[in-house]
């Protein structure tokens, strides 16, 4: 994964990030992540499309546009959260929202961080140490996630998956 922070202009602007990623990290398929937030799915898809259209010879692009934040999609796998927290057999309730409601959770990052903390079963200094490692643990939840079938009911995820499938088939990249 490309890390724009190592570049001269670590801009958060798509107008800078997409061409820079293509220049420094050539690829056959480009995934562009942008949370929809208050702007909405269609507006984000259009924004990404316009920037890519200005690039010379861009590869196929798959837009990853969750309604809130990508962390919301990770709230669907309690077992992955428990394993990432180092306590796979824990039984403390994590209070995760139902899948149908994850796109309306105000701050999924905080909800996921609290779920990881509860799942760990830790307290005191050990819990504080875990909190400092929260970024890595969120990535670990993503790595351990068993599957995203439950997310197919969400329009943003369905759009992402449909576009990915189209591009894989168009390019003969399917098994």
PyMOL commands that set and color helices and strands:
alter all, ss='L'
color gray80, all
select helices_A, chain A and resi 4-6+14-24+41-53+70-74+78-84+99-104+108-120+124-132+134-144+149-153+155-170
alter helices_A, ss='H'
color red, helices_A
select strands_A, chain A and resi 29-33+60-64
alter strands_A, ss='S'
color yellow, strands_A
deselect
rebuild
show_as cartoon
